[in-house]
């Protein structure tokens, strides 16, 4: 969600919506949901999802370090940002879609609904300005031709994201092919005016969330919603089941063992990332670990000015979060290591493939930071916490029903984003904190599971990935 391939600092979580963030405790943020809001474990015999025949390999890409230094006195803001700049993206996932006769690389985003493409020539502007520096939005070549289905009259397209980036343009119609399936006369947006921060790898975004988000502008429903691409495919019976699923794999070439330059293999084969339409991706997972939880309505989050009980984003409520020191900590023995903390506070989180980091309540994450050995510390100018790259990483898991999905150490201590100072080399923590709802389970969580987005049953299903 948000700008999923920005290398700049980004805000916590409100893709496709410009929303006023409200400081809330997790309890205040969660209105008491109905009894079916609790996740449940699924017996493997009950899981009938088959491997899809419509799959797309996704390319994991780590952007070049183009981000401006937000602590620089030479940088000045124009206007306000609705949330603090905390979420630096160090990886995003690319698929190729066919628009008319052109193949366009786009970033995959489960936190927004619109699919948009840039079209040359477009006007690039800068939210932050630096004297004498020309804005560079870093978008790819984009759509070269025109939309064959014509334009949508009297409707403008505009989306602003929490990090200050935005896109503006117009709507039109074109045949769009994703994973071998074609949505005919599909509505999509063409961008001709933007502030963005890419690195010339992608030319747009593939939005996979519910139709409701297409009608929202600044948190208010000002337009008639339309069906995003996947919903068009479902309603036209192009997919066998009303589900899509993702498996996000780490980029082995960019992931290193703490304190070394050797790639992590985890004793297994490197796996490709996949987006699968109508079924499951062809990756290895533990079939005994399936769990399901219902997708929650937009009004669950008090910090958003959205009163509707309709579904918009993939919002769930986990049953618990488990974290604590491991037995390998420098001052610990197996007998001395306390039982992991089990936080059962229930609060809404977005399942967001467009956010690198997971973003959780400050009180919980502060305890997690202290569980690193040595403890993580705040790095001024980044808005984020780092730990020594050879630190011992604590246990951290998300419980849904009776199943706990653990985040691997290489996702909790991200070797791909480093800072050096007089005290050594520091790596970024894969979970960041926020006092603002909504919170997010991003790539650092999704790299460890197969995630099924079921828009027919309106539920999420997860299974633990086999180590890769």
C-alpha positions as a LaTeX table, in Angstrom:
\begin{tabular}{lrrr}
\hline
Residue & $x$ (\AA) & $y$ (\AA) & $z$ (\AA) \\
\hline
Unk1 & 0.00 & 0.00 & 0.00 \\
Unk2 & 1.14 & 3.55 & $-0.28$ \\
Unk3 & 4.04 & 3.95 & $-2.63$ \\
Unk4 & 5.22 & 0.33 & $-2.58$ \\
Unk5 & 8.51 & 0.99 & $-4.30$ \\
Unk6 & 9.56 & 4.22 & $-2.68$ \\
Unk7 & 13.01 & 4.26 & $-1.13$ \\
Unk8 & 12.05 & 7.37 & 0.82 \\
Unk9 & 10.62 & 7.31 & 4.31 \\
Unk10 & 6.93 & 6.48 & 4.25 \\
Unk11 & 4.04 & 6.74 & 6.60 \\
Unk12 & 2.38 & 3.94 & 8.38 \\
Unk13 & $-0.64$ & 2.68 & 6.57 \\
Unk14 & $-3.34$ & 4.48 & 4.62 \\
Unk15 & $-2.85$ & 3.67 & 0.96 \\
Unk16 & $-5.27$ & 5.22 & $-1.48$ \\
Unk17 & $-6.77$ & 7.34 & 1.29 \\
Unk18 & $-5.73$ & 10.68 & 2.69 \\
Unk19 & $-6.77$ & 10.16 & 6.29 \\
Unk20 & $-6.29$ & 12.04 & 9.49 \\
Unk21 & $-4.39$ & 9.70 & 11.81 \\
Unk22 & $-5.77$ & 9.60 & 15.33 \\
Unk23 & $-3.64$ & 8.52 & 18.29 \\
Unk24 & $-5.45$ & 5.55 & 19.77 \\
Unk25 & $-4.68$ & 2.70 & 22.07 \\
Unk26 & $-5.19$ & $-0.74$ & 20.52 \\
Unk27 & $-8.27$ & $-1.24$ & 22.68 \\
Unk28 & $-9.78$ & 2.08 & 21.61 \\
Unk29 & $-8.94$ & 1.38 & 17.99 \\
Unk30 & $-10.89$ & $-1.87$ & 17.98 \\
Unk31 & $-14.63$ & $-1.64$ & 18.28 \\
Unk32 & $-15.92$ & $-4.86$ & 19.71 \\
Unk33 & $-16.30$ & $-7.10$ & 16.69 \\
Unk34 & $-18.81$ & $-9.88$ & 16.28 \\
Unk35 & $-18.14$ & $-13.33$ & 17.63 \\
Unk36 & $-16.75$ & $-14.57$ & 14.32 \\
Unk37 & $-13.81$ & $-12.16$ & 14.42 \\
Unk38 & $-11.53$ & $-14.65$ & 16.12 \\
Unk39 & $-9.22$ & $-16.72$ & 13.93 \\
Unk40 & $-9.54$ & $-20.50$ & 13.88 \\
Unk41 & $-7.22$ & $-23.33$ & 12.96 \\
Unk42 & $-8.29$ & $-25.30$ & 9.89 \\
Unk43 & $-7.81$ & $-29.03$ & 9.66 \\
Unk44 & $-5.81$ & $-29.71$ & 6.51 \\
Unk45 & $-8.67$ & $-31.83$ & 5.14 \\
Unk46 & $-10.89$ & $-28.73$ & 5.13 \\
Unk47 & $-8.58$ & $-26.73$ & 2.87 \\
Unk48 & $-9.71$ & $-27.33$ & $-0.71$ \\
Unk49 & $-7.78$ & $-24.56$ & $-2.44$ \\
Unk50 & $-5.95$ & $-26.01$ & $-5.42$ \\
Unk51 & $-2.81$ & $-24.74$ & $-7.08$ \\
Unk52 & $-3.88$ & $-22.17$ & $-9.64$ \\
Unk53 & $-3.22$ & $-22.49$ & $-13.36$ \\
Unk54 & $-3.11$ & $-18.69$ & $-13.52$ \\
Unk55 & 0.06 & $-17.73$ & $-11.71$ \\
Unk56 & 2.49 & $-14.90$ & $-12.23$ \\
Unk57 & 6.05 & $-14.94$ & $-10.95$ \\
Unk58 & 6.80 & $-11.75$ & $-9.05$ \\
Unk59 & 10.23 & $-10.18$ & $-9.14$ \\
Unk60 & 11.49 & $-9.02$ & $-5.77$ \\
Unk61 & 13.41 & $-5.80$ & $-6.21$ \\
Unk62 & 15.49 & $-3.83$ & $-3.73$ \\
Unk63 & 15.53 & $-0.18$ & $-4.82$ \\
Unk64 & 18.68 & 1.82 & $-5.19$ \\
Unk65 & 19.36 & 4.19 & $-2.31$ \\
Unk66 & 17.79 & 7.28 & $-3.88$ \\
Unk67 & 15.94 & 8.48 & $-0.84$ \\
Unk68 & 16.56 & 12.04 & 0.32 \\
Unk69 & 17.95 & 12.62 & 3.79 \\
Unk70 & 14.87 & 13.80 & 5.65 \\
Unk71 & 17.00 & 15.23 & 8.44 \\
Unk72 & 18.75 & 17.59 & 6.00 \\
Unk73 & 18.16 & 21.29 & 6.72 \\
Unk74 & 18.07 & 21.85 & 2.95 \\
Unk75 & 14.84 & 19.89 & 2.60 \\
Unk76 & 11.57 & 21.65 & 3.26 \\
Unk77 & 8.04 & 20.33 & 3.19 \\
Unk78 & 5.29 & 21.78 & 1.08 \\
Unk79 & 2.07 & 21.25 & 3.00 \\
Unk80 & 1.39 & 18.67 & 5.68 \\
Unk81 & 1.63 & 14.90 & 5.83 \\
Unk82 & $-1.20$ & 13.10 & 7.58 \\
Unk83 & 1.11 & 10.71 & 9.43 \\
Unk84 & 4.70 & 10.62 & 10.59 \\
Unk85 & 7.34 & 9.43 & 8.11 \\
Unk86 & 8.48 & 6.10 & 9.46 \\
Unk87 & 8.23 & 3.30 & 6.91 \\
Unk88 & 11.26 & 3.01 & 4.62 \\
Unk89 & 10.65 & 0.47 & 1.86 \\
Unk90 & 13.60 & $-1.73$ & 0.94 \\
Unk91 & 11.79 & $-4.26$ & $-1.25$ \\
Unk92 & 8.80 & $-4.42$ & $-3.57$ \\
Unk93 & 7.32 & $-7.00$ & $-5.90$ \\
Unk94 & 6.82 & $-6.57$ & $-9.65$ \\
Unk95 & 4.55 & $-8.36$ & $-12.12$ \\
Unk96 & 4.07 & $-7.78$ & $-15.83$ \\
Unk97 & 0.52 & $-7.09$ & $-16.98$ \\
Unk98 & $-0.69$ & $-6.60$ & $-20.54$ \\
Unk99 & $-2.65$ & $-3.41$ & $-21.21$ \\
Unk100 & $-4.04$ & $-3.52$ & $-24.72$ \\
Unk101 & $-1.02$ & $-4.73$ & $-26.69$ \\
Unk102 & 1.61 & $-3.33$ & $-24.33$ \\
Unk103 & 3.33 & $-5.19$ & $-21.49$ \\
Unk104 & 3.77 & $-2.97$ & $-18.44$ \\
Unk105 & 5.71 & $-3.77$ & $-15.21$ \\
Unk106 & 3.69 & $-2.78$ & $-12.14$ \\
Unk107 & 4.04 & $-3.12$ & $-8.40$ \\
Unk108 & 1.59 & $-5.41$ & $-6.58$ \\
Unk109 & $-0.45$ & $-3.76$ & $-3.82$ \\
Unk110 & $-3.07$ & $-5.45$ & $-1.63$ \\
Unk111 & $-3.65$ & $-2.18$ & 0.23 \\
Unk112 & $-5.31$ & $-0.27$ & $-2.62$ \\
Unk113 & $-7.85$ & $-0.98$ & $-5.36$ \\
Unk114 & $-7.08$ & 1.22 & $-8.35$ \\
Unk115 & $-4.75$ & 0.02 & $-11.07$ \\
Unk116 & $-2.88$ & 2.96 & $-12.55$ \\
Unk117 & $-0.18$ & 3.47 & $-15.16$ \\
Unk118 & 1.99 & 6.44 & $-15.93$ \\
Unk119 & 1.90 & 7.78 & $-19.47$ \\
Unk120 & 4.64 & 9.82 & $-21.09$ \\
Unk121 & 4.98 & 12.71 & $-21.07$ \\
Unk122 & 3.94 & 13.26 & $-17.46$ \\
Unk123 & 4.71 & 16.09 & $-15.09$ \\
Unk124 & 6.92 & 15.19 & $-12.15$ \\
Unk125 & 6.85 & 17.52 & $-9.17$ \\
Unk126 & 8.51 & 17.38 & $-5.76$ \\
Unk127 & 6.83 & 17.33 & $-2.37$ \\
Unk128 & 10.17 & 18.03 & $-0.77$ \\
Unk129 & 12.31 & 20.60 & $-2.55$ \\
Unk130 & 16.05 & 20.92 & $-2.61$ \\
Unk131 & 17.48 & 24.09 & $-4.18$ \\
Unk132 & 18.87 & 23.52 & $-7.67$ \\
Unk133 & 17.70 & 19.90 & $-7.91$ \\
Unk134 & 15.25 & 18.85 & $-10.62$ \\
Unk135 & 12.46 & 16.50 & $-9.45$ \\
Unk136 & 12.93 & 12.88 & $-10.51$ \\
Unk137 & 9.93 & 10.61 & $-9.93$ \\
Unk138 & 11.75 & 7.50 & $-11.13$ \\
Unk139 & 8.84 & 5.89 & $-12.97$ \\
Unk140 & 9.37 & 3.67 & $-16.00$ \\
Unk141 & 8.43 & 4.27 & $-19.62$ \\
Unk142 & 4.76 & 3.58 & $-18.94$ \\
Unk143 & 1.97 & 3.33 & $-21.48$ \\
Unk144 & 3.07 & 4.47 & $-24.92$ \\
Unk145 & $-0.27$ & 4.37 & $-26.75$ \\
Unk146 & $-3.80$ & 5.45 & $-25.90$ \\
Unk147 & $-6.62$ & 3.50 & $-24.27$ \\
Unk148 & $-8.71$ & 1.85 & $-26.98$ \\
Unk149 & $-11.91$ & 1.82 & $-24.93$ \\
Unk150 & $-12.12$ & 5.58 & $-24.53$ \\
Unk151 & $-12.16$ & 7.80 & $-21.44$ \\
Unk152 & $-14.49$ & 8.08 & $-18.45$ \\
Unk153 & $-16.11$ & 11.52 & $-18.80$ \\
Unk154 & $-16.12$ & 14.07 & $-15.99$ \\
Unk155 & $-14.24$ & 11.89 & $-13.49$ \\
Unk156 & $-10.68$ & 12.70 & $-12.43$ \\
Unk157 & $-8.29$ & 10.28 & $-10.77$ \\
Unk158 & $-6.30$ & 11.25 & $-7.72$ \\
Unk159 & $-4.67$ & 9.37 & $-4.88$ \\
Unk160 & $-2.48$ & 10.80 & $-2.14$ \\
Unk161 & $-0.39$ & 8.56 & 0.09 \\
Unk162 & 0.75 & 8.97 & 3.66 \\
Unk163 & 4.38 & 9.68 & 2.76 \\
Unk164 & 3.45 & 12.73 & 0.70 \\
Unk165 & 3.57 & 11.03 & $-2.70$ \\
Unk166 & 0.55 & 11.38 & $-4.95$ \\
Unk167 & $-0.74$ & 10.54 & $-8.43$ \\
Unk168 & $-3.28$ & 12.40 & $-10.55$ \\
Unk169 & $-4.77$ & 11.81 & $-13.97$ \\
Unk170 & $-7.87$ & 10.40 & $-15.63$ \\
Unk171 & $-9.79$ & 7.15 & $-16.11$ \\
Unk172 & $-10.30$ & 5.11 & $-19.24$ \\
Unk173 & $-11.02$ & 1.61 & $-20.51$ \\
Unk174 & $-8.77$ & $-1.07$ & $-21.95$ \\
Unk175 & $-8.44$ & $-4.85$ & $-22.07$ \\
Unk176 & $-6.10$ & $-5.88$ & $-19.24$ \\
Unk177 & $-4.49$ & $-9.32$ & $-19.02$ \\
Unk178 & $-3.11$ & $-10.65$ & $-15.74$ \\
Unk179 & $-1.88$ & $-14.22$ & $-15.35$ \\
Unk180 & $-3.31$ & $-15.24$ & $-18.71$ \\
Unk181 & $-6.81$ & $-13.93$ & $-17.86$ \\
Unk182 & $-8.21$ & $-10.91$ & $-19.68$ \\
Unk183 & $-10.60$ & $-8.39$ & $-18.12$ \\
Unk184 & $-12.22$ & $-6.79$ & $-21.15$ \\
Unk185 & $-13.07$ & $-3.08$ & $-21.17$ \\
Unk186 & $-11.51$ & $-2.74$ & $-17.71$ \\
Unk187 & $-11.51$ & 0.64 & $-16.04$ \\
Unk188 & $-8.06$ & 1.84 & $-15.00$ \\
Unk189 & $-6.30$ & 5.13 & $-14.37$ \\
Unk190 & $-3.67$ & 6.96 & $-16.41$ \\
Unk191 & $-1.32$ & 9.22 & $-14.42$ \\
Unk192 & 0.04 & 12.41 & $-15.96$ \\
Unk193 & 0.92 & 14.43 & $-12.84$ \\
Unk194 & 2.74 & 12.98 & $-9.85$ \\
Unk195 & 5.23 & 13.18 & $-7.06$ \\
Unk196 & 6.75 & 9.71 & $-6.75$ \\
Unk197 & 10.00 & 8.19 & $-5.62$ \\
Unk198 & 10.80 & 5.13 & $-7.72$ \\
Unk199 & 13.94 & 3.90 & $-9.44$ \\
Unk200 & 12.71 & 3.44 & $-13.01$ \\
Unk201 & 11.76 & $-0.24$ & $-12.62$ \\
Unk202 & 7.95 & 0.00 & $-12.68$ \\
Unk203 & 5.37 & 2.11 & $-14.45$ \\
Unk204 & 2.36 & 1.77 & $-12.20$ \\
Unk205 & 0.50 & $-0.21$ & $-9.60$ \\
Unk206 & $-1.85$ & $-3.21$ & $-9.58$ \\
Unk207 & $-4.48$ & $-2.66$ & $-6.87$ \\
Unk208 & $-6.08$ & $-5.81$ & $-5.43$ \\
Unk209 & $-8.32$ & $-4.51$ & $-2.62$ \\
Unk210 & $-12.14$ & $-4.26$ & $-2.58$ \\
Unk211 & $-14.20$ & $-1.98$ & $-4.90$ \\
Unk212 & $-15.13$ & 0.35 & $-2.02$ \\
Unk213 & $-11.70$ & 2.01 & $-2.08$ \\
Unk214 & $-12.19$ & 3.13 & $-5.67$ \\
Unk215 & $-14.95$ & 5.48 & $-4.49$ \\
Unk216 & $-13.07$ & 7.09 & $-1.64$ \\
Unk217 & $-11.39$ & 10.45 & $-1.89$ \\
Unk218 & $-9.81$ & 11.89 & 1.24 \\
Unk219 & $-11.68$ & 9.36 & 3.38 \\
Unk220 & $-15.09$ & 10.39 & 2.01 \\
Unk221 & $-17.14$ & 8.46 & $-0.52$ \\
Unk222 & $-17.36$ & 10.98 & $-3.35$ \\
Unk223 & $-17.53$ & 8.72 & $-6.41$ \\
Unk224 & $-19.40$ & 5.65 & $-7.56$ \\
Unk225 & $-17.22$ & 2.57 & $-6.96$ \\
Unk226 & $-16.14$ & 0.38 & $-9.85$ \\
Unk227 & $-14.82$ & $-3.17$ & $-9.98$ \\
Unk228 & $-11.02$ & $-3.50$ & $-9.79$ \\
Unk229 & $-9.39$ & $-5.99$ & $-12.13$ \\
Unk230 & $-9.63$ & $-9.10$ & $-9.95$ \\
Unk231 & $-13.28$ & $-8.43$ & $-9.08$ \\
Unk232 & $-14.07$ & $-8.04$ & $-12.78$ \\
Unk233 & $-12.47$ & $-11.43$ & $-13.41$ \\
Unk234 & $-14.41$ & $-13.04$ & $-10.57$ \\
Unk235 & $-17.80$ & $-11.63$ & $-11.61$ \\
Unk236 & $-17.17$ & $-12.71$ & $-15.21$ \\
Unk237 & $-16.34$ & $-16.23$ & $-13.98$ \\
Unk238 & $-12.78$ & $-16.12$ & $-15.30$ \\
Unk239 & $-11.37$ & $-17.62$ & $-12.08$ \\
Unk240 & $-12.32$ & $-21.01$ & $-10.65$ \\
Unk241 & $-12.67$ & $-19.63$ & $-7.13$ \\
Unk242 & $-13.09$ & $-16.05$ & $-5.84$ \\
Unk243 & $-9.63$ & $-16.03$ & $-4.31$ \\
Unk244 & $-6.16$ & $-14.83$ & $-5.06$ \\
Unk245 & $-3.06$ & $-15.72$ & $-3.12$ \\
Unk246 & 0.49 & $-14.53$ & $-2.74$ \\
Unk247 & 3.79 & $-16.03$ & $-1.68$ \\
Unk248 & 6.52 & $-13.44$ & $-1.21$ \\
Unk249 & 10.04 & $-14.86$ & $-1.25$ \\
Unk250 & 13.16 & $-13.08$ & $-0.09$ \\
Unk251 & 15.72 & $-12.01$ & $-2.65$ \\
Unk252 & 18.46 & $-14.50$ & $-1.80$ \\
Unk253 & 21.11 & $-12.47$ & $-3.60$ \\
Unk254 & 20.36 & $-9.45$ & $-1.42$ \\
Unk255 & 19.87 & $-11.21$ & 1.91 \\
Unk256 & 22.97 & $-11.98$ & 3.95 \\
Unk257 & 23.82 & $-13.77$ & 7.13 \\
Unk258 & 24.39 & $-11.32$ & 9.97 \\
Unk259 & 27.98 & $-10.14$ & 9.96 \\
Unk260 & 28.89 & $-11.73$ & 6.62 \\
Unk261 & 28.27 & $-11.39$ & 2.90 \\
Unk262 & 27.15 & $-14.98$ & 2.40 \\
Unk263 & 23.62 & $-15.40$ & 1.01 \\
Unk264 & 21.07 & $-17.11$ & 3.22 \\
Unk265 & 19.78 & $-20.37$ & 1.79 \\
Unk266 & 18.17 & $-21.82$ & 4.95 \\
Unk267 & 19.06 & $-25.28$ & 3.73 \\
Unk268 & 16.50 & $-25.13$ & 0.94 \\
Unk269 & 16.03 & $-24.03$ & $-2.63$ \\
Unk270 & 15.52 & $-20.42$ & $-3.56$ \\
Unk271 & 11.83 & $-19.95$ & $-4.38$ \\
Unk272 & 10.19 & $-17.47$ & $-6.71$ \\
Unk273 & 7.51 & $-15.08$ & $-5.47$ \\
Unk274 & 4.06 & $-15.63$ & $-6.96$ \\
Unk275 & 0.68 & $-13.99$ & $-7.39$ \\
Unk276 & $-1.94$ & $-16.68$ & $-8.10$ \\
Unk277 & $-5.48$ & $-15.98$ & $-9.33$ \\
Unk278 & $-8.24$ & $-18.44$ & $-8.42$ \\
Unk279 & $-6.03$ & $-20.74$ & $-6.35$ \\
Unk280 & $-2.73$ & $-21.27$ & $-4.58$ \\
Unk281 & 0.83 & $-20.49$ & $-5.68$ \\
Unk282 & 3.20 & $-23.38$ & $-6.47$ \\
Unk283 & 5.37 & $-23.09$ & $-3.35$ \\
Unk284 & 6.13 & $-25.39$ & $-0.44$ \\
Unk285 & 4.17 & $-24.92$ & 2.79 \\
Unk286 & 3.12 & $-26.88$ & 5.87 \\
Unk287 & $-0.38$ & $-28.17$ & 5.12 \\
Unk288 & $-1.07$ & $-28.76$ & 8.82 \\
Unk289 & $-0.74$ & $-25.07$ & 9.72 \\
Unk290 & $-3.72$ & $-23.52$ & 7.92 \\
Unk291 & $-5.69$ & $-20.93$ & 9.86 \\
Unk292 & $-8.52$ & $-18.63$ & 8.81 \\
Unk293 & $-9.82$ & $-15.31$ & 10.09 \\
Unk294 & $-12.59$ & $-13.02$ & 8.79 \\
Unk295 & $-11.87$ & $-9.79$ & 6.94 \\
Unk296 & $-13.18$ & $-6.86$ & 8.96 \\
Unk297 & $-15.17$ & $-3.83$ & 7.80 \\
Unk298 & $-13.70$ & $-0.36$ & 7.36 \\
Unk299 & $-15.58$ & 1.15 & 10.32 \\
Unk300 & $-13.54$ & $-1.02$ & 12.69 \\
Unk301 & $-10.79$ & 1.58 & 12.69 \\
Unk302 & $-11.82$ & 4.73 & 14.55 \\
Unk303 & $-8.85$ & 6.66 & 13.20 \\
Unk304 & $-10.35$ & 6.61 & 9.71 \\
Unk305 & $-13.19$ & 8.86 & 8.62 \\
Unk306 & $-14.99$ & 5.89 & 7.04 \\
Unk307 & $-18.26$ & 5.00 & 8.74 \\
Unk308 & $-19.36$ & 2.25 & 6.36 \\
Unk309 & $-19.49$ & $-1.35$ & 7.49 \\
Unk310 & $-18.47$ & $-2.44$ & 4.00 \\
Unk311 & $-15.21$ & $-4.20$ & 3.29 \\
Unk312 & $-12.45$ & $-2.15$ & 1.71 \\
Unk313 & $-9.01$ & $-3.35$ & 2.76 \\
Unk314 & $-7.84$ & $-6.72$ & 4.03 \\
Unk315 & $-8.20$ & $-5.91$ & 7.73 \\
Unk316 & $-7.96$ & $-8.73$ & 10.25 \\
Unk317 & $-7.69$ & $-9.09$ & 14.02 \\
Unk318 & $-4.98$ & $-11.47$ & 15.22 \\
Unk319 & $-5.60$ & $-13.41$ & 18.42 \\
Unk320 & $-2.17$ & $-12.78$ & 19.97 \\
Unk321 & 1.43 & $-11.72$ & 19.34 \\
Unk322 & 4.23 & $-13.84$ & 20.80 \\
Unk323 & 7.72 & $-12.46$ & 21.34 \\
Unk324 & 10.77 & $-12.68$ & 23.60 \\
Unk325 & 14.50 & $-13.37$ & 23.89 \\
Unk326 & 15.94 & $-16.57$ & 22.48 \\
Unk327 & 18.15 & $-19.05$ & 24.34 \\
Unk328 & 21.13 & $-17.79$ & 22.32 \\
Unk329 & 21.24 & $-14.36$ & 23.96 \\
Unk330 & 24.70 & $-13.48$ & 25.25 \\
Unk331 & 23.73 & $-13.32$ & 28.93 \\
Unk332 & 21.27 & $-16.19$ & 28.93 \\
Unk333 & 21.13 & $-19.93$ & 29.32 \\
Unk334 & 18.18 & $-22.11$ & 28.47 \\
Unk335 & 17.17 & $-22.11$ & 32.12 \\
Unk336 & 17.38 & $-18.32$ & 32.37 \\
Unk337 & 15.38 & $-17.41$ & 29.28 \\
Unk338 & 11.83 & $-16.44$ & 30.31 \\
Unk339 & 8.77 & $-17.70$ & 28.52 \\
Unk340 & 7.93 & $-15.50$ & 25.54 \\
Unk341 & 5.46 & $-12.71$ & 26.16 \\
Unk342 & 1.99 & $-13.41$ & 24.76 \\
Unk343 & 0.16 & $-10.16$ & 24.08 \\
Unk344 & $-3.56$ & $-10.87$ & 23.59 \\
Unk345 & $-4.65$ & $-7.28$ & 23.01 \\
Unk346 & $-6.89$ & $-7.34$ & 19.96 \\
Unk347 & $-6.51$ & $-4.59$ & 17.38 \\
Unk348 & $-7.00$ & $-4.28$ & 13.61 \\
Unk349 & $-4.11$ & $-4.78$ & 11.19 \\
Unk350 & $-3.89$ & $-4.51$ & 7.41 \\
Unk351 & $-2.46$ & $-7.38$ & 5.39 \\
Unk352 & $-0.38$ & $-5.30$ & 3.02 \\
Unk353 & 2.03 & $-6.59$ & 0.38 \\
Unk354 & 2.88 & $-2.98$ & $-0.48$ \\
Unk355 & 4.49 & $-2.25$ & 2.89 \\
Unk356 & 7.96 & $-3.64$ & 3.58 \\
Unk357 & 7.75 & $-3.28$ & 7.34 \\
Unk358 & 5.15 & $-4.52$ & 9.76 \\
Unk359 & 3.81 & $-1.69$ & 11.91 \\
Unk360 & 2.46 & $-2.49$ & 15.38 \\
Unk361 & 1.57 & $-0.60$ & 18.59 \\
Unk362 & 4.46 & 1.20 & 20.27 \\
Unk363 & 4.14 & $-0.47$ & 23.67 \\
Unk364 & 4.46 & $-3.95$ & 22.16 \\
Unk365 & 7.23 & $-3.07$ & 19.72 \\
Unk366 & 9.27 & $-1.32$ & 22.42 \\
Unk367 & 9.41 & $-4.64$ & 24.30 \\
Unk368 & 10.44 & $-6.39$ & 21.10 \\
Unk369 & 13.29 & $-3.92$ & 20.54 \\
Unk370 & 14.60 & $-4.64$ & 24.04 \\
Unk371 & 14.62 & $-8.37$ & 23.26 \\
Unk372 & 17.35 & $-7.98$ & 20.64 \\
Unk373 & 20.81 & $-8.72$ & 22.02 \\
Unk374 & 22.28 & $-6.10$ & 22.02 \\
Unk375 & 19.03 & $-4.11$ & 22.16 \\
Unk376 & 17.86 & $-2.15$ & 19.14 \\
Unk377 & 18.27 & 1.60 & 19.18 \\
Unk378 & 16.65 & 4.56 & 17.46 \\
Unk379 & 18.55 & 6.12 & 14.56 \\
Unk380 & 17.90 & 9.87 & 14.26 \\
Unk381 & 17.04 & 10.99 & 10.76 \\
Unk382 & 15.48 & 7.65 & 9.80 \\
Unk383 & 12.48 & 7.42 & 12.12 \\
Unk384 & 13.39 & 3.75 & 12.61 \\
Unk385 & 15.16 & 1.36 & 14.96 \\
Unk386 & 18.33 & $-0.55$ & 14.09 \\
Unk387 & 20.34 & $-3.28$ & 15.83 \\
Unk388 & 23.91 & $-4.50$ & 15.23 \\
Unk389 & 23.85 & $-6.66$ & 12.10 \\
Unk390 & 25.22 & $-9.60$ & 14.11 \\
Unk391 & 22.73 & $-9.18$ & 16.98 \\
Unk392 & 20.81 & $-12.16$ & 18.34 \\
Unk393 & 17.26 & $-11.89$ & 17.06 \\
Unk394 & 14.31 & $-12.60$ & 19.38 \\
Unk395 & 11.32 & $-14.81$ & 18.71 \\
Unk396 & 8.32 & $-13.06$ & 17.17 \\
Unk397 & 5.07 & $-14.62$ & 15.96 \\
Unk398 & 1.48 & $-13.75$ & 15.05 \\
Unk399 & $-1.20$ & $-16.08$ & 16.42 \\
Unk400 & $-4.39$ & $-16.73$ & 14.44 \\
Unk401 & $-6.66$ & $-19.23$ & 16.12 \\
Unk402 & $-4.34$ & $-21.78$ & 17.72 \\
Unk403 & $-1.70$ & $-21.42$ & 15.00 \\
Unk404 & 1.30 & $-19.11$ & 15.47 \\
Unk405 & 3.12 & $-17.83$ & 12.37 \\
Unk406 & 6.71 & $-16.96$ & 13.27 \\
Unk407 & 8.74 & $-14.31$ & 11.48 \\
Unk408 & 12.19 & $-15.61$ & 10.55 \\
Unk409 & 15.28 & $-13.81$ & 11.93 \\
Unk410 & 16.30 & $-12.55$ & 8.48 \\
Unk411 & 12.98 & $-10.70$ & 8.26 \\
Unk412 & 13.22 & $-9.24$ & 11.76 \\
Unk413 & 16.77 & $-7.98$ & 11.23 \\
Unk414 & 16.91 & $-6.83$ & 7.62 \\
Unk415 & 20.42 & $-7.01$ & 6.24 \\
Unk416 & 19.46 & $-5.12$ & 3.07 \\
Unk417 & 19.19 & $-1.77$ & 4.89 \\
Unk418 & 22.35 & $-0.83$ & 6.80 \\
Unk419 & 23.84 & 2.18 & 8.53 \\
Unk420 & 27.42 & 2.55 & 9.70 \\
Unk421 & 28.79 & 4.71 & 12.49 \\
Unk422 & 31.73 & 4.71 & 14.89 \\
Unk423 & 30.16 & 1.87 & 16.87 \\
Unk424 & 29.75 & $-0.53$ & 13.96 \\
Unk425 & 27.31 & $-1.65$ & 11.29 \\
Unk426 & 23.61 & $-1.52$ & 12.06 \\
Unk427 & 20.71 & $-3.26$ & 10.30 \\
Unk428 & 17.10 & $-2.20$ & 10.25 \\
Unk429 & 14.45 & $-3.92$ & 12.36 \\
Unk430 & 11.63 & $-5.39$ & 10.26 \\
Unk431 & 8.91 & $-4.27$ & 12.68 \\
Unk432 & 8.38 & $-0.62$ & 13.46 \\
Unk433 & 6.14 & 1.09 & 15.99 \\
Unk434 & 3.27 & 3.54 & 15.74 \\
Unk435 & 0.77 & 5.10 & 18.12 \\
Unk436 & $-1.60$ & 5.50 & 15.19 \\
Unk437 & $-4.09$ & 3.06 & 13.78 \\
Unk438 & $-4.35$ & 1.23 & 11.49 \\
Unk439 & $-1.43$ & $-1.10$ & 12.03 \\
Unk440 & 0.10 & $-3.32$ & 9.34 \\
Unk441 & 1.42 & $-6.82$ & 8.74 \\
Unk442 & 3.64 & $-6.23$ & 5.73 \\
Unk443 & 6.31 & $-8.04$ & 3.74 \\
Unk444 & 8.26 & $-9.00$ & 6.86 \\
Unk445 & 5.26 & $-11.12$ & 7.90 \\
Unk446 & 4.09 & $-12.21$ & 4.44 \\
Unk447 & 7.53 & $-13.61$ & 3.52 \\
Unk448 & 6.85 & $-16.39$ & 6.01 \\
Unk449 & 3.38 & $-17.53$ & 4.91 \\
Unk450 & 1.17 & $-18.38$ & 1.99 \\
Unk451 & $-1.63$ & $-15.80$ & 2.19 \\
Unk452 & $-5.04$ & $-16.48$ & 0.63 \\
Unk453 & $-7.37$ & $-13.52$ & 0.04 \\
Unk454 & $-10.88$ & $-15.00$ & $-0.24$ \\
Unk455 & $-13.32$ & $-12.31$ & $-1.42$ \\
Unk456 & $-16.14$ & $-14.86$ & $-1.73$ \\
Unk457 & $-16.09$ & $-15.91$ & 1.93 \\
Unk458 & $-14.53$ & $-12.56$ & 2.98 \\
Unk459 & $-11.80$ & $-14.23$ & 4.97 \\
Unk460 & $-8.01$ & $-14.54$ & 5.02 \\
Unk461 & $-6.26$ & $-17.90$ & 5.21 \\
Unk462 & $-2.62$ & $-18.48$ & 6.06 \\
Unk463 & $-0.22$ & $-21.42$ & 6.08 \\
Unk464 & 3.42 & $-21.49$ & 7.17 \\
Unk465 & 5.94 & $-21.52$ & 4.32 \\
Unk466 & 8.45 & $-24.33$ & 4.34 \\
Unk467 & 11.92 & $-22.90$ & 4.97 \\
Unk468 & 13.47 & $-21.70$ & 1.77 \\
\hline
\end{tabular}
